[in-house]
Amino acid sequence: MATLRPPRSVSSRDSSDGSERLDGAGSWDALEWTKIEPVTRSVSHVNSEFLLEAERVIEEGHGVVLVNRDEAGTLFITNFRLLFLSDGTRNIVPLGTIPLETIEKFNKMVVKNQSAARQIDRSPSRRLLQIIGKDMRIIVFGFRPRTKQRRVIFDALLRCAKPARIWDLYAFTCGPSKFSKPNSKVRLLNEYFRLLGKGSHCASVSMVEEGSFTLSNDLWRISNTNSNYTVCSSYPFALIVPKSISDEEVIQASTFRARCRIPVVSWCHPGTGAVLGRSAQPLVGLMMNMRSNADEKLVASLCTQLVDGKGSRRFYNDIIFITHGSLLTKKDPHVFRKLYIADARPRKNALANGAMGGGSESSSNYFHSEIVFFGIDNIHAMRESFARLRDYLDTHGAASSDGMSSFLRHGGSTWGGGNLSSMSASVSTLGDSGWLIHVQSVLAGSAWIAARIALESASVLVHCSDGWDRTSQLVSLANLMLDPYYRTFAGFQALVEKDWLAFGHPFSDRIGMPSVSGTSFDLTRQSSTGNLSSSPVRQSSGSFTPQTSNTSHAQNNYSPIFLQWVDCVSQLLRVYPFAFEFSSTFLVDFLDCVLSCRFGNFLCNSEKEREKCGIYEACGCLWAYFADLRSSEGSSHAHYNLFYDPLKHNGPIFPPAAALAPTLWPQFHLRWACPSESQAGELEAESRSMAIKFSELQKAKEAAEMKAKEYSVAMETLKAELRNEKRLSSSAVNLAQRASKESVAIKRAILSLGCRVNYTSNGDCTVDVESNPTGSQEKSIQSPPRKESDGTMERDDNSDLSVSVTVVSDDVSSSPLGQVCETLCPLRTRDGSCQWPSAGCAQLGSQFVGLKANFDAFDHLSIYDSYFES
């Protein structure tokens, strides 16, 4: 556990609150504690600006200093988090803001400075509050002397940080809101259907309630024998078991496994039939001689289906058991696939568990099997390793919880004190933490399992002691390597809900939150001399002592098992950046939500407990929250991996041993101790920014191309219309020219008949006909006709027998001249009058006239009177 500075010189004195003070040469002068004035601010203002839904302020402290950054502000305790608001920027400081459930422990400390021996009693003591988080950060707040603000904040943390009842958590106070999700059992069944090749089926709530989900394929079936959690309280309501095993045999086998966690199928290969199973340790006893016929048959059925040379399948019926479970006969043992039983524990730990009734299998008792030990340490070793890693980062980070840069610690002017020996000691401290070694062990074991299933078509059964910590790590990570579906957002959710939530990883115990029984993370106070000794490299001139603290982790089951698994996923993402749809930023946000207990998904220790508490009806859903975030920005959201290429890694991934050497996860491990050195996060953000700009340019280009295409289409349309207009114009001109020629021809024809056509201003047309059969050789028209009132034609005797005829009514049609007019113009109006030149004959052409003539001949045509002589 990280602390501030161990004492160099100690002198015990009584303090006003009964705690111990340590006096020594201080290094806190730059903080100017006594000059910080409290800032008064109304809580309602903070509520409206910075608080989440249903979040309320419980206590607040003014004039508080965040020692890590030497920044003054106001510290609020709400029903969800510890919130630090900067006085300078008026914004929330992320380092000083931490959810209450993310706090692992907190301590009160007193630091006293002295400039001279005579001024010991006059120098004010510095009252500090140290917050140690589960997310790799150590925060120290400083409070003004001679005030009770620190005590108020500390007491509020005792009440709120670890509530006694699960229903007092913020997730229940906030409620489901809009972030709700369908029943988790429905999602689990849909994943089972996918694994069995029954993806066309869709699960429903009614199917769960009626128990009508027992589908099967040739090899496996979904059993509802645990629908009421009577077989195993920490297993899901539905289990995938071999089709050849009955429910009665499943119940019998459960008595031979720790906590009744029988061997079941977690994943099955769609092509070869190889499976990845999981269980708890067998109860073989101290002498390792206890056996179970039902258990051995169940385990053997995981490896008995294999395609032989003739293409047929051999099943468990080829094996005959005698009463005590030993094999009596075996038919064609070479057709059975290999079964590996992977024990995640060190061999010595497995043997030690025999004293408590547990232990490990014997290959002689399980058909065609081989036992393999991975040597992964237990939850207590992981907890201590994580604490050492956190201390290392706080000690050697760019900014430390003691308010000093690690470059200046120990009076040196360079990194590590300025000498090679101290630099080597600092580097070796990271190795001494053992965290990266543990991560590598989990990665190597998972890669080995995936290779056996994919390359050898062998089945693998994985277990540890209880089958819910190391087993969940290995099985889920192997699934991630084998199935590309689990490397997408939807698949990652299905994987976590199946192998972590449904199969009973005890999140309440491992994260340190209250469980259904009402027990919670113990907050009993320790004495002032608690276990707060620092490592030898953390020596400084100041003096401090803790006043109260939380109990040691040795008295509880807290352990960062799930955090370690997510760390392993980040290592795979680093090695295979094109294989995952989600980014490292998504994994960090995912871990933060899990540790904060803001949503109900990871509350309680099992599916049975979550159903008992009504988690999914009363609390919000983390997956729905993330889906809403991604939908708001689309593929440009930070949770999406910019380099994801599903075609590049559309099958299993098998990291070689050389690629399994892990490193610190910058976005998570270094974000508090070395924020500016988290280059991976900055590079990813820069790449994302460039990708967003490129996407915007691409969209602008597509829009411009679309606009240009629209303009091109419009231009083609206008050109077509223009060509059509030109064609119509040309046709109209031709028609007009033709009509003009025909009009001239008709006029000439009429003139050649001895008629003259006259037009009046109102459009009326008159035709004059003159005849001189005796007195003249040529017919000529002398004068316009005169119309009488009775409609007759007046003959003028003095006109050389010329006749003037005026057509005024339909009567003209009965005269020879009218017949001629009708012949020439059949489109006369109803009143009988001729409407030349607006009549149809002038517009439609000579086809209505019925006259075919040589127009040139008309010019030379003469009519003589002799033509009319008898």
Number of C-alpha atoms within 10 A of each C-alpha: 19 24 26 28 20 20 20 15 12 13 10 10 12 9 9 8 9 9 18 19 23 23 25 23 19 17 18 18 10 8 16 8 20 12 9 16 12 15 14 10 11 8 14 11 10 14 15 9 9 13 17 12 12 14 16 18 18 15 19 21 21 21 23 28 26 27 25 22 19 15 19 26 26 22 24 22 25 23 22 27 25 24 24 27 24 20 18 9 9 11 13 16 17 11 17 25 17 25 22 26 26 24 23 20 23 23 22 22 26 20 26 23 24 20 12 10 9 9 11 15 11 9 14 17 21 21 21 27 24 23 22 24 20 23 22 19 25 30 24 25 25 25 25 24 15 12 10 12 20 21 15 13 19 19 13 17 23 15 11 20 28 24 21 20 15 22 17 14 25 25 24 19 17 18 21 19 11 11 17 19 16 13 13 19 21 17 19 20 25 21 21 27 23 15 18 22 14 15 13 9 13 15 20 17 13 11 14 18 10 8 15 12 23 16 16 19 13 12 17 20 22 21 23 19 20 18 17 13 16 13 21 20 19 23 25 23 25 23 23 23 25 24 16 17 17 13 15 10 15 23 19 16 23 22 19 24 22 19 21 24 27 30 28 20 23 23 23 23 17 12 8 15 22 26 23 27 25 28 27 26 29 31 25 23 18 16 11 18 11 14 19 21 19 20 24 20 24 24 22 22 23 29 27 26 21 21 15 12 8 6 8 10 15 17 16 19 12 13 18 14 15 10 8 9 17 18 17 10 12 14 12 10 14 11 17 25 21 24 29 22 24 25 27 28 22 16 16 11 18 21 18 13 18 19 14 12 17 25 27 27 24 16 14 11 17 21 23 17 22 16 17 15 17 18 18 23 16 18 17 16 14 22 19 19 22 24 18 22 24 25 25 24 23 27 26 23 20 19 21 26 25 25 19 19 16 22 18 14 21 16 11 13 12 14 18 22 19 15 11 11 11 14 15 11 13 19 14 11 19 20 14 16 20 18 24 22 17 20 22 21 22 27 25 21 21 24 24 19 26 30 19 18 24 21 10 13 21 24 27 27 27 25 28 28 25 19 26 24 24 25 28 27 25 28 27 24 26 27 24 25 26 26 18 20 20 21 25 18 19 13 17 19 14 21 24 15 21 23 24 24 27 22 26 25 28 23 27 23 20 21 27 25 28 25 22 19 11 12 15 19 26 17 17 11 14 16 12 17 13 16 14 17 16 16 17 7 17 20 16 18 18 23 25 28 28 27 22 20 22 18 17 15 17 10 9 15 17 22 25 23 23 21 21 19 21 18 24 24 22 23 23 22 19 18 14 15 19 18 26 28 24 22 21 28 20 17 19 21 14 16 17 19 17 22 26 22 23 26 28 24 22 26 29 28 23 23 27 20 18 19 14 11 16 12 24 20 17 19 23 24 25 21 18 15 15 16 15 14 14 16 11 10 10 13 13 17 18 20 23 21 23 20 15 19 14 16 9 9 15 14 15 18 20 18 19 11 12 7 13 19 15 22 14 15 18 17 21 23 20 22 19 25 25 19 18 12 15 18 15 14 18 14 11 17 14 12 14 18 14 12 14 15 12 12 13 12 12 12 12 12 12 12 12 12 12 12 12 12 12 12 12 12 12 12 12 12 12 12 12 12 12 12 12 12 12 12 12 12 12 12 12 12 12 12 15 13 12 16 18 15 16 21 18 14 20 21 15 20 21 17 18 17 15 19 22 18 14 13 13 8 6 6 13 14 18 21 20 21 23 22 22 19 18 13 13 14 15 17 21 17 19 15 13 17 20 15 15 10 7 6 15 13 16 14 14 11 9 7 15 15 16 21 20 22 23 20 24 16 13 14 11 20 16 10 12 10 17 18 14 14 19 18 15 20 21 16 16 17 12 8 9 17 16 25 19 19 14 11 15 17 23 21 17 14 18 20 11 15 19 12 13 10 12 10 15 10 8 14 12 8 12 12 14 13 15 12 10 12 8 4
